Amino acid sequence: MTFLRILIILGLTLGAAACSKFRAYNGPEVTRVVVYKSDRQMHLLHHDKVLKSYDFGLGFAPSGHKQFRNDGKTPEGEYVIDRRNPNSEFHLSVGISYPNPADREFASSQGKNAGGDIFIHGRPFKYRKGGRDWTAGCIAVSNREIEEIYAMLREGTPISIYP
C-alpha cells in the first residue's frame, strides 16, 4: 500500500510539473532582443547569434511609433526588459521600458499621456479571436512561446524595436 501511495504522489508531482507554465532555460544568455514590426519577427540574440525567432502580433494600429495612451501602436526605439509578470492576464509577460523620458516629454508637449504597460505576452483563450494585430500596443506571441521567452529573458536585457 505504501508503494502505491508513493507512485501516486510521484505521478501527481510529475504531472503538475509537466503542466507548469514556468520553464527552465540553461542555454546562452540572451544579450539583446531585436523586433522588426513590419516583418512581424522577433529575434532573441546572444551577441550576434540568433538563439530563437518568433512571429508575433502587434497593437491594433500597428504602423508608426507609440506616442499616446490608447493609440493602439507598438513603440519603436531602444528600450530594456524592465519587469516580469508571472501572474499576467496574458499567461506570462515581460515588460518593456516604454515610455522613456523622450516619449514622456513628447506626449507632454502635446498635452497628452504617453501611456505605458507595454509587454511581450501570451494570448489567453478569451483573446483567441482577436486577429493578428489585436493588442493595445504590446507584442503578442503564443502561450507556449511566451513560456520560452519568459524563461530566457532577464531584466535589463536591451530590446530594439524597428518599424
Order of alpha helices (4+ residues) and beta strands (2+ residues): alpha-beta-beta-beta-beta-beta-alpha-beta-beta-alpha-beta
